[in-house]
Amino acid sequence: GSTDARSMQIANAGTAAGCISIPCRYVHSQSETVDAGDVESCIQLLVEILANPIEL
C-alpha cells in the first residue's frame, strides 16, 4: 500500500516526507487491531526523532 506521503512528494516538488506505520491486522475494517506495545513504541520513536533537529 501507499500513504499520502507519496502525493506530498510529487505535488511539492520533492518535499521530504516520511512514514512510521504501526503493524496491524484487518486494516481498513471495523475490527482493525493493533498491539498497545507497538503503539507505545511508535510514540517513543517519534518523541526521539522530534527531540533532535532534522537536517535535510
Backbone as CSV, one residue per row, in Angstrom:
resi,resn,N_x,N_y,N_z,CA_x,CA_y,CA_z,C_x,C_y,C_z
1,GLY,0.816,-1.181,0.000,0.000,0.000,0.000,0.860,1.246,0.000
2,SER,0.214,2.357,-0.155,0.932,3.624,-0.128,0.256,4.567,0.863
3,THR,0.899,5.711,1.079,0.368,6.710,2.002,0.284,8.051,1.293
4,ASP,-0.208,9.050,1.989,-0.276,10.403,1.433,1.113,11.011,1.259
5,ALA,2.136,10.422,1.863,3.496,10.952,1.728,3.921,10.970,0.265
6,ARG,3.537,9.964,-0.485,3.890,9.912,-1.907,3.304,11.110,-2.646
7,SER,2.047,11.407,-2.410,1.395,12.543,-3.070,2.041,13.861,-2.674
8,MET,2.438,13.987,-1.415,3.103,15.210,-0.959,4.412,15.421,-1.698
9,GLN,5.184,14.358,-1.870,6.471,14.479,-2.554,6.279,14.901,-4.004
10,ILE,5.302,14.335,-4.669,5.057,14.656,-6.078,4.516,16.077,-6.225
11,ALA,3.546,16.457,-5.394,2.879,17.752,-5.516,3.774,18.914,-5.106
12,ASN,4.678,18.696,-4.197,5.503,19.780,-3.662,6.948,19.705,-4.130
13,ALA,7.164,19.258,-5.324,8.493,19.248,-5.955,9.575,18.611,-5.088
14,GLY,9.280,17.454,-4.550,10.305,16.729,-3.809,10.374,17.031,-2.332
15,THR,9.302,17.515,-1.739,9.271,17.772,-0.306,9.627,16.498,0.454
16,ALA,10.480,16.628,1.467,10.842,15.468,2.276,9.620,14.980,3.043
17,ALA,9.408,13.695,3.029,8.275,13.103,3.737,8.689,11.742,4.261
18,GLY,8.102,11.344,5.346,8.394,10.036,5.916,7.140,9.437,6.505
19,CYS,7.223,8.179,6.847,6.055,7.486,7.378,6.505,6.480,8.428
20,ILE,5.813,6.455,9.533,6.010,5.418,10.536,4.690,4.671,10.629
21,SER,4.719,3.403,10.339,3.493,2.601,10.331,3.450,1.687,11.548
22,ILE,2.270,1.570,12.119,2.053,0.663,13.239,1.531,-0.653,12.668
23,PRO,2.177,-1.776,13.003,1.686,-3.063,12.498,0.253,-3.308,12.969
24,CYS,-0.595,-3.771,12.066,-1.982,-4.031,12.447,-2.549,-5.202,11.651
25,ARG,-3.630,-5.737,12.169,-4.362,-6.798,11.480,-5.706,-6.236,11.044
26,TYR,-6.222,-6.772,9.982,-7.549,-6.414,9.463,-7.649,-4.922,9.142
27,VAL,-6.607,-4.386,8.485,-6.553,-2.966,8.156,-7.761,-2.556,7.313
28,HIS,-8.253,-1.348,7.519,-9.400,-0.768,6.815,-10.692,-1.549,7.054
29,SER,-10.825,-2.143,8.223,-12.072,-2.834,8.559,-12.565,-2.332,9.915
30,GLN,-13.760,-2.747,10.289,-14.326,-2.326,11.577,-13.608,-2.976,12.752
31,SER,-12.840,-4.028,12.490,-12.161,-4.729,13.577,-10.638,-4.642,13.472
32,GLU,-10.142,-3.514,12.934,-8.692,-3.312,12.844,-8.095,-3.433,14.245
33,THR,-6.998,-4.165,14.370,-6.426,-4.474,15.673,-4.932,-4.157,15.698
34,VAL,-4.492,-3.488,16.764,-3.066,-3.218,16.962,-2.671,-3.648,18.369
35,ASP,-1.397,-3.874,18.554,-0.866,-4.192,19.873,-0.519,-2.882,20.575
36,ALA,-0.965,-2.723,21.811,-0.712,-1.484,22.554,0.787,-1.216,22.693
37,GLY,1.587,-2.256,22.809,3.034,-2.087,22.900,3.622,-1.510,21.624
38,ASP,3.077,-1.920,20.466,3.538,-1.367,19.192,3.199,0.116,19.087
39,VAL,2.020,0.494,19.559,1.623,1.907,19.538,2.562,2.716,20.428
40,GLU,2.825,2.223,21.622,3.723,2.920,22.548,5.130,3.036,21.964
41,SER,5.601,1.994,21.311,6.933,2.041,20.694,7.001,3.082,19.588
42,CYS,5.945,3.199,18.798,5.911,4.211,17.737,5.896,5.616,18.324
43,ILE,5.169,5.792,19.416,5.147,7.099,20.087,6.548,7.450,20.576
44,GLN,7.221,6.502,21.218,8.578,6.755,21.716,9.545,7.051,20.573
45,LEU,9.389,6.360,19.453,10.233,6.619,18.288,10.042,8.047,17.793
46,LEU,8.790,8.485,17.695,8.513,9.856,17.265,9.076,10.878,18.239
47,VAL,8.947,10.618,19.533,9.493,11.528,20.545,10.995,11.679,20.351
48,GLU,11.693,10.574,20.135,13.143,10.624,19.932,13.507,11.358,18.641
49,ILE,12.782,11.089,17.579,13.062,11.751,16.299,12.847,13.256,16.412
50,LEU,11.738,13.655,17.022,11.382,15.071,17.086,12.153,15.839,18.157
51,ALA,12.850,15.139,19.042,13.628,15.804,20.088,14.920,16.409,19.541
52,ASN,15.296,16.016,18.339,16.541,16.489,17.732,16.241,17.219,16.435
53,PRO,17.068,18.210,16.101,16.856,18.918,14.836,16.982,17.956,13.651
54,ILE,16.172,18.185,12.652,16.215,17.374,11.441,16.907,18.185,10.358
55,GLU,18.023,17.678,9.872,18.761,18.362,8.813,18.514,17.647,7.496
56,LEU,18.183,18.424,6.486,17.947,17.841,5.168,19.111,18.115,4.254
